[in-house]
Amino acid sequence: MIMANNQLRVSKYPWVVCVVLFLFMFAGIGLANTAYGTHLPYLIKEFGMSNTESSLQASFRSFASLGTLLILVPTFKKLKIKTVAIGAFVVGIIGWLILAFAPNFKWLYVGNTFLGICFAAAGMTTVTAFIRNWFVARRGLVAGIITAGTGLCATVLPPIQRAVIEGMGVRTCFLVEAAMVAVTLILVIVFLKDTPQEMGIYPLGGEKAVSAQGEDEFVQNSEYSANTLCHVLICIFLICLGAFNYNAWGHLSVLYTNAGWSSADVATLLSFAGFVLIVTKIGYDLVVDKFPVNKTAWIFFGCCFAAMLMWWKLAGVLSMPLQFVTFVVHGMGGVLCTTG
């Protein structure tokens, strides 16, 4: 039951929601995309796959994600945001279990299709809906903290994944990841509500700003209306950005392995990349809270382009400090793909 505004109370509970959404991103996007690349060299060996067959996993994941995103916002008009989130993580658990028990490499594509659905339905669109409802003030900082969940996943998980895979096998690693998603599902069920009004509290900073109407609708207000050309350019930009981040990121482990790096060094590089993402995501949102996005985005996109050139030319140079520099540049650009 949603209470009237004059019955609401101030609470720190929105920060609990922030923590849950942080883990939401960790399990929804971090596991399914950012950290999935660690598996690829082992899957190629386990199933005797070619690099092309391995890369198709990302294609199936991406197409499933795209299809889900096309129907996601209309779905919010019929279902509660929390219901969508629960469904996303249930699908994600099924996907990880399919991967764990896959009899041949073709089933990896099926599992990744399920992960793609989870990736989209438990991704930024759903998280943004929660942020909009729960936070009136400090949205930039909150978004940076929440999206840093993917960076934490990329930081802490690769060494753990490598240890589990080399000690117990890649299938056991998939089971561990399914369990992590299951824990996140429980947290979502227990702690998340669509709106703070359902708990009789104000959104963060909303004591005076909250409106009496429209609080439970997924509507994103904008200060300006983009014209058709702007929409076309944004679509082109997002296609380029998606290729840079989601597809390229998923192949980095294969890139470095083929370039002669050991699996331990690859895990170290990916962990450092995750740490950089944590820092840059929080820093990015602090920047855009103070400066217009259209004045700063070109700097971050320039970093995207520079990082791609550096990977192209320098991935085969066996210098850890040089690769760290590459990932710092990548982190400053890759932040556009989530918080941007």
Disulfide bonds with the S-S distance in Angstrom:
none
